[in-house]
Structure formats: C-alpha cells, structure tokens
Amino acid sequence: MTFNALLLEQSDGPDGKPVVTSVVTEVDDDRLPDGDVTVAVEYSSLNYKDGMVLQGIGRLVSEYPHIPGIDLAGVVESSDDARFSPGDRVALTGWRVGEIWWGGYASRAKVKGDWLVKVPDALSTRQAMAVGTAGFTAMQALVALEAHGLTPGEPLLVTGSSGGVGSSGVLWGGLAGHHVVASTGRLENSDELMALGASEVIDRAELAESPSRPLLSERWAGCIDAVGGDTLAHVLAEMRYGGSVAACGLAGGSGLPTTVIPFLLRGVNLLGIDSVMAPADERATVWNRIGEVVDTAKLDAMTTEVPLAEVAALAGPILAGKVKGRTVVATR
Ligand SMILES: NC(=O)c1ccc[n+]([C@@H]2O[C@H](COP(=O)([O-])OP(=O)(O)OC[C@H]3O[C@@H](n4cnc5c(N)ncnc54)[C@H](OP(=O)(O)O)[C@@H]3O)[C@@H](O)[C@H]2O)c1
C-alpha cells in the first residue's frame, strides 16, 4: 500500500548552500517509521515552525527525505497500544513530530501512542487541527495565567493577535470571560478580532519600542505573548502589580532587552510556555479546557483550509507574519 505525502528533499544549491525542495508524492507504507499506532491522517495544520521546516531554517530536521507537519489529526487504522483502537479519533501536536519524526503532511502516519490524545467530543478532526499547536499553546498560556491569578474581566493583552497563537488566544480569552485587548499590526482585521472575542484592538506599534523607563503606567493583568523581543520588554514594563506574562513566541525577535525592575517592584511573573514537550497530564488539562469552552462557529470562522499541494507556498507568508488566523491542511 502507499500513502500520499508532502516529501522534503535537501540538495546543494548553486552556491553550495543546502536547499530544501518539496513534492507531493505517493510513498510506500513500508517506509513508515517505527511506531505503535497507525493513523489515517485527515488534517494537519500550518504553524510558524512548519514554515521554518519547509524552508530548511534552523536545522530542525535531522534527516531527509522528510515528511513535515508538526500537527496531525485523524482516525486510528491499527494499534499495538491498548489505549487506542481502530476508529478512535486522535490528534497529535508537538513531540518534535514533523521535525525529527515524520509528520502530518501525509495521509498516513505511524506514531507512538504516548504522543496521541483523543479528540474532544466537541471537535471534529478538522477543528482539532484548527486548534493545532497554535491553539493548544494559546490555551496552555491561558491556563498558566489563570493558575497565577488572572481572573475574568481583567485586561488580558494578546500580542500577534492576527496570527495563529494570537487569534487562538483572543478566542480562548474571550470565551473564558476575560477583557481581551488584541494587539496587531494589521488593524484591518479589527472587526474579525472583535467578533472572535476581543473587547479592544490596539496597534502593535504602541508596544513595539523597548520601554523608555523600567516601569510604565500599569495596563495589563495578563498577557499571552507570541512576539517576544522589544514588544515583550515593553509589555513587562506595563504589567499591573502581580500580573503575569506567558511567553509563547518570538515572531518579533528572541532577544529580551528588559531590566529586573518589573519583577522586583511589581511582582510580575514571566511564565515560559512550551507546547512541544508538555507532559501528558498538562495536555489532558489543556485539551479538556478547549473542549469545555470552544465555540466551533468562531473557530471555523478563523480557519482557512488548503490542500497538501498548497501548503509549501505558505511557508514564506507565515514566517513574514502574513497568514491570518489558522490554516488547516487537508491531507486526503
Ligand atoms: N512555545 C511554544 O510551544 C510555541 C508554540 C507555537 C508557536 N510558538 C511561537 O509563537 C510564535 C507565533 O507562532 P504562530 O504560529 O502564531 O505564527 P504566526 O501565525 O505567523 O503569528 C505571528 C504573529 O506575530 C506578529 N508579528 C510577526 N512579526 C512581527 C514583528 N516583527 N513584530 C511584532 N509582531 C510581529 C503578527 O501578528 P499581527 O499581524 O497581528 O501583528 C503575526 O501574525 C512563533 O514565534 C512560534 O515559533 C511557540
């Protein structure tokens, strides 16, 4: 048997530097890696890291030919893991699948049972991928902020809010009853962000500069930050006393030009968020919360679907911050 996949190959470019190319092709089942569970993949999704893998950036892939796609959802075909049976609807995010393991841009995948979760009843497999790594990370951030004292009604800033993590943060924050302030460089998306769950939309230029003083006027009780860099430094200086920032991303830079003053004088918490190696109990908590709060009409409204053959062309746009909301990839 064969399955359909987006296969990446690496070769030497004209200047001797490695170049990564992709092709949609049929792959023999006997090339599937070792694993306990074979999944008929129905959908994957597009994340910032997929853009990096598709463009060969960051040495994330150890071996070629490679099947990318850090997320996948579908139906179990066969299983040697007692927790999963044929017909179960399952999803996978992270665990370095799509980087060091073959990933979800394929109609079949063989993976470890430890990496899978059952798709919540409230979601279709397509909707599970509309959540995907970006939406999972945003909910992980919200759960962490709430565990550190964020309560409904308090101002919750979401940076990079037109992107995947950001739009998901706006959706989850609004559904959980927070006063979401969406920061974006694409103000033309304001109406959509308000419909998704924002109470206010601000221009990201307000937060773009490194702060002029270690402490600025107190604005935010919590923040889901997908941007990092000067923006994160600025946000830290504007946190309310005892507020928390969940640092999720680096779309605006990996540096952090800050001082310790917000931590020492305002008791601000900087919470690290990692979705990739998150342990199973945390994953269960996050997916349960998603299943509890999700509004599937709103989730569908922020989702675009592309076929496997079109995802490689979106690598440049997602790395440039030009993709809006979430993109699911139909693999069949
Ligand atoms: N910690 C984790 O486990 C985890 C998981 C998923 C993603 N991430 C990281 O989170 C970040 C976002 O991922 P994503 O999938 O949401 O990507 P995305 O869809 O490209 O969203 C990133 C957003 O950041 C904003 N942005 C881009 N460049 C910027 C700049 N130079 N300055 C300020 N804002 C900028 C844009 O939003 P606006 O147009 O609205 O301004 C853009 O849409 C990435 O760094 C990714 O690696 C981390």
The ligand as an SDF file (V2000), in Angstrom:
LIG
                    3D

 48 52  0  0  0  0  0  0  0  0999 V2000
    6.0970   27.9880   22.8620 N   0  0  0  0  0  0  0  0  0  0  0  0
    5.5480   27.1270   22.0330 C   0  0  0  0  0  0  0  0  0  0  0  0
    5.3890   25.9450   22.3110 O   0  0  0  0  0  0  0  0  0  0  0  0
    5.0680   27.6510   20.7050 C   0  0  0  0  0  0  0  0  0  0  0  0
    4.0100   27.0360   20.0270 C   0  0  0  0  0  0  0  0  0  0  0  0
    3.5260   27.6170   18.8610 C   0  0  0  0  0  0  0  0  0  0  0  0
    4.1440   28.7470   18.3590 C   0  0  0  0  0  0  0  0  0  0  0  0
    5.2060   29.2810   19.0150 N   0  0  0  0  0  0  0  0  0  0  0  0
    5.8410   30.5050   18.5380 C   0  0  0  0  0  0  0  0  0  0  0  0
    4.8770   31.5400   18.5970 O   0  0  0  0  0  0  0  0  0  0  0  0
    5.1130   32.4760   17.5640 C   0  0  0  0  0  0  0  0  0  0  0  0
    3.8390   32.6640   16.7670 C   0  0  0  0  0  0  0  0  0  0  0  0
    3.5150   31.4640   16.0890 O   0  0  0  0  0  0  0  0  0  0  0  0
    2.2630   31.4450   15.0940 P   0  0  0  0  0  0  0  0  0  0  0  0
    2.1530   30.0650   14.5840 O   0  0  0  0  0  0  0  0  0  0  0  0
    1.1130   32.1170   15.7330 O   0  0  0  0  0  0  0  0  0  0  0  0
    2.8330   32.4000   13.9250 O   0  0  0  0  0  0  0  0  0  0  0  0
    2.0350   33.4530   13.0310 P   0  0  0  0  0  0  0  0  0  0  0  0
    0.7210   32.8970   12.6440 O   0  0  0  0  0  0  0  0  0  0  0  0
    2.9860   33.8760   11.9660 O   0  0  0  0  0  0  0  0  0  0  0  0
    1.7660   34.6870   14.0120 O   0  0  0  0  0  0  0  0  0  0  0  0
    2.7700   35.5440   14.4410 C   0  0  0  0  0  0  0  0  0  0  0  0
    2.1910   36.9550   14.5280 C   0  0  0  0  0  0  0  0  0  0  0  0
    3.1280   37.7960   15.1810 O   0  0  0  0  0  0  0  0  0  0  0  0
    3.0260   39.1260   14.6730 C   0  0  0  0  0  0  0  0  0  0  0  0
    4.3420   39.5160   14.1750 N   0  0  0  0  0  0  0  0  0  0  0  0
    5.0600   38.9700   13.1660 C   0  0  0  0  0  0  0  0  0  0  0  0
    6.2320   39.6020   13.0100 N   0  0  0  0  0  0  0  0  0  0  0  0
    6.2680   40.5790   13.9480 C   0  0  0  0  0  0  0  0  0  0  0  0
    7.2120   41.5860   14.3020 C   0  0  0  0  0  0  0  0  0  0  0  0
    8.3580   41.7000   13.6480 N   0  0  0  0  0  0  0  0  0  0  0  0
    6.9180   42.4030   15.3330 N   0  0  0  0  0  0  0  0  0  0  0  0
    5.7640   42.2960   16.0080 C   0  0  0  0  0  0  0  0  0  0  0  0
    4.8120   41.3660   15.7140 N   0  0  0  0  0  0  0  0  0  0  0  0
    5.0680   40.5270   14.7000 C   0  0  0  0  0  0  0  0  0  0  0  0
    1.9850   39.0780   13.5520 C   0  0  0  0  0  0  0  0  0  0  0  0
    0.7260   39.4330   14.1170 O   0  0  0  0  0  0  0  0  0  0  0  0
   -0.0320   40.8060   13.7810 P   0  0  0  0  0  0  0  0  0  0  0  0
   -0.1030   40.8800   12.2880 O   0  0  0  0  0  0  0  0  0  0  0  0
   -1.3510   40.6410   14.4520 O   0  0  0  0  0  0  0  0  0  0  0  0
    0.7820   41.9100   14.3810 O   0  0  0  0  0  0  0  0  0  0  0  0
    1.9610   37.6050   13.1790 C   0  0  0  0  0  0  0  0  0  0  0  0
    0.7420   37.2450   12.6160 O   0  0  0  0  0  0  0  0  0  0  0  0
    6.2970   31.9280   16.7680 C   0  0  0  0  0  0  0  0  0  0  0  0
    7.4870   32.5250   17.2410 O   0  0  0  0  0  0  0  0  0  0  0  0
    6.2960   30.4590   17.1060 C   0  0  0  0  0  0  0  0  0  0  0  0
    7.5630   29.8700   16.9700 O   0  0  0  0  0  0  0  0  0  0  0  0
    5.6810   28.7490   20.1690 C   0  0  0  0  0  0  0  0  0  0  0  0
  1  2  1  0
  2  3  2  0
  2  4  1  0
  4  5  1  0
  4 48  2  0
  5  6  2  0
  6  7  1  0
  7  8  2  0
  8  9  1  0
  8 48  1  0
  9 10  1  0
  9 46  1  0
 10 11  1  0
 11 12  1  0
 11 44  1  0
 12 13  1  0
 13 14  1  0
 14 15  2  0
 14 16  1  0
 14 17  1  0
 17 18  1  0
 18 19  2  0
 18 20  1  0
 18 21  1  0
 21 22  1  0
 22 23  1  0
 23 24  1  0
 23 42  1  0
 24 25  1  0
 25 26  1  0
 25 36  1  0
 26 27  1  0
 26 35  1  0
 27 28  2  0
 28 29  1  0
 29 30  1  0
 29 35  2  0
 30 31  1  0
 30 32  2  0
 32 33  1  0
 33 34  2  0
 34 35  1  0
 36 37  1  0
 36 42  1  0
 37 38  1  0
 38 39  2  0
 38 40  1  0
 38 41  1  0
 42 43  1  0
 44 45  1  0
 44 46  1  0
 46 47  1  0
M  CHG  2   8   1  16  -1
M  END
$$$$
